[in-house]
């Protein structure tokens, strides 16, 4: 029986799994490029796994539980339970992945100076670091952006703002992918657009549970993700009045 994913290994007790679609992709790569192409693709996804392990290691130290790391054709996903709500902790968890990729880029850059075979891995890890720092929520850069905005706007409004920016960038990336016939970029754009909305709904439900459920309000809440939310407060209300004082007290309130 064909499974959805298969266990590769466990690191720090975290199952690292490979999705069936990635297995199919690796078979196709091997067919067209041979063993060397398979080895190179495996090294790329090993770098992706180490990027996700960077997130996971910090998340565990912050008291979170990591269910698994899933490797997909478009990258990797670390499934973390109860992400830190404190902005400082969220910043460190989000930044850990790009930091791991940066360290790998430095190592492979040094090795590439001596052995040219490692040079492509330098560029791959540099790309992983820089690409994930783009402020496109829920990518790492978008989470870092939300961590900086939360002390000023609150978690719900900061999430809504990050989602708006992320979805705009996802749409732009999808259009560029269509024009350039880059189907991987299109898949990434679709994933980001949907994942951003799903996380906004989760944060919204958490906020409503704190504001409503404790005073006897009904638990059945109909929420649409931005920019179509009807019940969520507007992110842009009073934005211009808050901008001038943002940088003055950002770090003072960041805890």
C-alpha positions in Angstrom: 0.0 0.0 0.0 1.4 3.4 -1.0 1.7 5.8 2.0 1.4 9.6 1.9 4.9 9.9 3.4 7.8 7.7 4.7 10.0 8.1 7.7 13.6 8.9 6.9 15.2 9.2 10.3 14.7 10.8 13.7 16.7 13.7 15.0 16.3 15.0 18.5 13.4 12.6 18.7 11.7 14.4 15.7 10.5 12.2 12.8 11.9 13.5 9.5 9.6 12.3 6.8 9.6 12.5 3.0 6.4 13.0 1.1 5.5 10.6 -1.7 5.5 13.5 -4.3 9.1 14.2 -3.4 10.0 10.6 -3.9 8.4 10.7 -7.4 10.4 13.9 -8.1 13.7 12.2 -7.1 12.9 9.2 -9.3 12.3 11.6 -12.3 15.6 13.5 -11.5 17.5 10.2 -11.3 16.0 9.1 -14.7 17.2 12.3 -16.5 20.4 13.1 -14.7 21.7 9.8 -13.2 23.2 9.1 -9.9 25.0 12.4 -9.6 21.8 14.3 -10.0 20.1 12.2 -7.3 23.1 12.8 -5.0 22.9 16.6 -5.6 19.1 16.6 -5.1 19.6 14.6 -1.8 22.1 17.2 -0.6 19.7 20.0 -1.4 16.9 18.5 0.6 19.3 17.6 3.4 20.1 21.3 3.6 16.3 22.0 3.7 16.0 19.5 6.6 18.8 21.2 8.5 17.1 24.5 8.0 13.9 23.1 9.6 15.9 21.4 12.3 17.2 24.9 13.2 13.7 26.1 13.8 12.9 22.9 15.7 15.9 23.0 18.0 15.1 26.6 19.2 11.3 25.8 19.4 12.0 22.8 21.7 14.2 25.0 23.9 11.2 27.5 24.1 8.9 24.7 25.4 7.3 23.8 22.1 6.6 20.3 20.8 7.7 19.4 17.2 5.5 16.7 15.8 7.5 16.1 12.6 9.5 17.6 9.7 8.0 17.0 6.3 10.1 17.3 3.1 8.1 18.3 0.1 9.0 19.2 -3.5 8.6 22.9 -2.7 10.7 22.7 0.5 10.3 21.6 4.1 7.7 22.1 6.9 8.3 21.8 10.6 5.0 21.0 12.3 5.3 22.8 15.7 2.7 22.7 18.4 2.0 25.9 20.4 4.3 28.3 18.7 5.6 30.9 21.1 3.3 33.9 21.5 6.0 36.2 23.0 7.5 38.3 20.2 11.1 37.7 21.3 10.6 33.9 21.4 8.9 33.9 18.0 11.7 36.0 16.6 14.3 33.5 17.7 12.4 30.5 16.4 11.8 32.1 13.0 15.4 33.4 12.7 16.9 30.0 13.6 16.2 28.4 10.2 17.9 31.2 8.1 20.7 31.2 10.6 21.2 27.4 10.1 21.2 28.0 6.3 23.7 30.8 6.7 26.1 28.6 8.7 25.8 25.9 6.0 26.5 28.5 3.3 29.6 29.6 5.1 30.8 26.0 5.5 30.1 25.0 1.9 31.6 28.3 0.7 34.8 27.5 2.5 34.8 23.9 1.1 33.9 25.2 -2.4 37.1 27.2 -2.5 39.0 23.9 -2.2 36.6 21.4 -3.9 34.4 22.8 -6.7 31.8 20.1 -6.1 30.6 21.9 -2.9 30.2 25.3 -4.6 26.5 24.7 -5.7 25.6 23.8 -2.1 26.9 27.2 -1.1 24.5 28.9 -3.5 21.6 26.7 -2.5 22.0 27.5 1.2 22.6 31.1 0.6 19.4 31.1 -1.4 17.5 29.3 1.4 18.7 31.9 3.9 17.9 35.0 1.8 14.6 33.6 0.3 13.2 32.7 3.7 14.0 36.2 5.1 11.6 37.8 2.6 8.8 39.3 4.7 6.1 37.0 3.2 4.1 35.5 6.0 4.1 32.7 7.0 7.7 32.4 5.8 10.4 33.1 8.3 10.8 36.7 7.3 7.0 37.3 7.7 7.2 35.7 11.2 10.1 38.0 12.1 8.1 40.9 10.8 5.1 39.9 13.0 7.4 39.5 16.0 8.5 43.1 15.6 5.0 44.4 15.0 3.2 42.5 17.8 4.4 44.8 20.7 2.9 47.8 18.9 -0.2 46.4 17.3 -1.1 43.3 19.3 -0.8 39.8 17.9 -4.0 39.7 16.0 -3.5 43.0 14.1 0.2 42.2 13.6 -0.8 38.8 12.1 -3.4 40.4 9.8 -0.9 43.0 8.6 1.7 40.3 7.9 -0.9 38.1 6.1 -1.9 41.0 3.9 1.7 41.7 2.9 2.4 38.0 2.5 -0.7 37.4 0.3 0.2 40.4 -1.9 3.7 39.0 -2.4 2.3 35.5 -3.0 0.0 36.8 -5.8 2.9 38.8 -7.3 5.1 35.7 -7.2 2.3 33.5 -8.7 1.9 36.0 -11.6 5.7 36.1 -12.1 5.7 32.3 -12.1 3.0 32.2 -14.8 4.8 34.6 -17.0 8.2 32.8 -16.5 6.6 29.3 -16.6 8.1 28.6 -13.2 5.6 26.1 -11.9 7.5 25.5 -8.6 7.2 29.2 -7.8 3.4 29.0 -8.6 3.1 26.1 -6.2 5.0 28.0 -3.5 2.8 31.1 -4.0 -0.4 29.0 -3.7 0.9 27.3 -0.5 1.9 30.7 1.0 -1.5 32.3 0.2 -3.5 29.4 1.8 -1.2 28.9 4.8 -1.3 32.6 5.6 -5.1 32.5 5.7 -5.1 29.4 7.8 -2.8 30.8 10.4 -4.8 34.1 10.6 -7.9 32.1 11.3 -6.1 30.2 14.1 -4.8 33.4 15.7 -8.3 35.0 15.3 -9.9 32.0 17.1 -7.4 32.2 19.9 -8.1 35.9 20.3 -11.8 35.4 20.3 -11.6 32.6 22.8 -9.9 35.0 25.2 -12.3 37.9 24.5 -15.6 36.1 24.2 -15.6 32.5 25.5 -14.7 33.5 29.0 -17.8 35.7 29.3 -20.3 33.1 27.9 -20.2 34.0 24.2 -20.9 31.2 21.6 -17.9 29.3 20.4 -19.0 29.0 16.8 -17.3 31.8 15.0 -17.4 32.3 11.3 -14.1 33.8 10.2 -12.8 34.7 6.7 -9.1 35.4 6.2 -8.0 38.8 5.2 -8.6 40.8 3.1 -12.2 39.5 3.3 -12.6 39.3 7.1 -15.8 41.0 8.2 -15.5 40.6 11.9 -11.8 41.2 12.3 -10.7 44.7 13.2 -9.2 46.7 10.4 -5.4 46.7 10.4 -5.1 50.0 8.7 -7.3 52.0 11.2 -5.1 54.6 12.8 -2.0 53.3 11.1 -0.7 56.6 10.1 -1.0 58.0 13.6 1.0 55.1 15.1 3.9 55.1 12.6 5.8 58.0 14.0 6.1 56.6 17.5 6.7 53.0 16.4 10.5 52.8 16.4 10.8 54.9 19.6 9.1 52.3 21.9 9.4 49.1 19.9 12.3 47.6 21.8 11.1 49.1 25.1 7.9 47.1 24.9 9.4 43.9 23.3 9.4 41.2 25.9 
